């Protein structure tokens, strides 16, 4: 059974930093893309950042220069370093892993940025 467990969320002031982690356990056939999505209250889930196995990354425009995604292929772990946080970054952040066959989601971790 595949599980994705996120950690690192919390309450931070504007301008602060947080580091999210997501560990994937269980059998995932050929992990291709690992990423982070977020969903703010009353809004749709949106892509934050992705990273493929070669290390190529992709970010939504609003987080470029502030967030950094990275991964450890041996540990099946993906990280999201979030700096210069803004109140509009407040959301539940979800880890996503795309294998060759299936797509997996974590349960989410709440990030709250106070003004």
Legacy VTK file of the C-alpha trace (Angstrom):
# vtk DataFile Version 3.0
C-alpha trace
ASCII
DATASET POLYDATA
POINTS 115 float
0.000 0.000 0.000
1.413 3.360 -1.013
1.401 6.186 1.496
2.520 9.774 1.187
3.109 11.517 4.485
3.642 15.264 4.542
5.162 17.245 7.383
6.491 20.708 8.080
3.381 22.844 7.875
2.472 25.384 10.510
1.878 29.007 11.353
4.431 31.578 10.274
4.529 35.350 9.943
4.779 37.173 6.645
8.334 36.947 5.378
9.049 33.760 7.259
10.101 30.345 6.013
8.906 26.778 6.222
10.185 23.532 4.792
7.721 20.858 3.796
8.682 17.209 3.441
6.839 14.294 1.896
7.930 10.707 2.258
6.522 8.111 -0.123
6.391 4.565 1.205
5.237 1.364 -0.400
5.696 0.115 -3.924
5.525 2.793 -6.553
6.498 1.630 -9.999
8.898 4.081 -11.554
8.313 7.441 -9.869
8.323 10.046 -12.602
7.136 13.334 -11.181
6.990 14.486 -7.589
5.286 17.698 -6.727
3.388 19.977 -4.436
-0.087 21.387 -4.906
-2.080 23.660 -2.630
-5.688 24.500 -1.978
-6.792 27.660 -0.245
-10.249 27.938 1.323
-12.904 28.359 -1.351
-10.436 27.873 -4.177
-9.441 25.063 -6.487
-6.341 23.009 -5.949
-3.422 24.471 -7.864
0.028 23.361 -8.849
2.870 24.849 -6.825
5.948 23.049 -8.081
7.074 19.807 -9.659
10.348 18.008 -10.109
11.115 15.099 -12.381
13.644 12.361 -11.763
16.375 14.201 -13.679
15.970 17.201 -11.397
14.214 19.529 -13.819
11.791 21.737 -11.928
8.686 23.714 -12.701
7.032 26.424 -10.579
3.905 28.463 -10.691
4.762 32.099 -11.380
3.684 33.415 -7.985
6.240 31.302 -6.100
9.218 31.589 -8.436
12.251 32.926 -6.619
10.708 32.177 -3.217
10.075 28.421 -3.218
12.502 25.629 -4.039
11.511 22.040 -4.701
13.989 19.208 -4.342
13.920 15.450 -4.082
15.881 12.523 -2.751
15.350 9.638 -5.141
16.878 7.118 -2.755
14.590 8.095 0.098
11.560 8.716 -2.149
11.212 12.079 -0.499
10.294 15.453 -1.923
10.856 18.769 -0.198
9.512 22.270 -0.612
11.537 25.087 0.884
9.309 28.129 1.169
10.876 31.510 1.847
9.477 35.038 1.955
6.047 33.649 2.686
3.001 35.807 2.046
-0.549 35.614 3.412
-1.712 34.486 -0.041
0.426 31.365 0.376
-1.938 30.201 3.106
-3.384 26.853 2.052
-3.339 23.142 2.601
-0.321 21.806 0.757
-0.551 18.380 -0.833
2.217 16.113 -1.978
1.715 14.320 -5.293
3.668 11.474 -6.810
3.114 10.269 -10.351
4.289 6.753 -11.031
4.296 4.984 -14.370
0.874 3.556 -13.636
-0.784 5.448 -10.791
-1.053 8.871 -9.245
-0.793 9.281 -5.468
-1.737 12.056 -3.044
-0.926 12.828 0.546
-3.512 14.038 3.046
-2.090 17.526 3.161
-0.382 19.819 5.623
-1.713 23.236 6.553
0.416 26.316 6.023
-0.875 29.533 7.543
0.897 32.830 6.946
-0.186 35.655 9.221
0.005 39.290 8.147
LINES 1 116
115 0 1 2 3 4 5 6 7 8 9 10 11 12 13 14 15 16 17 18 19 20 21 22 23 24 25 26 27 28 29 30 31 32 33 34 35 36 37 38 39 40 41 42 43 44 45 46 47 48 49 50 51 52 53 54 55 56 57 58 59 60 61 62 63 64 65 66 67 68 69 70 71 72 73 74 75 76 77 78 79 80 81 82 83 84 85 86 87 88 89 90 91 92 93 94 95 96 97 98 99 100 101 102 103 104 105 106 107 108 109 110 111 112 113 114
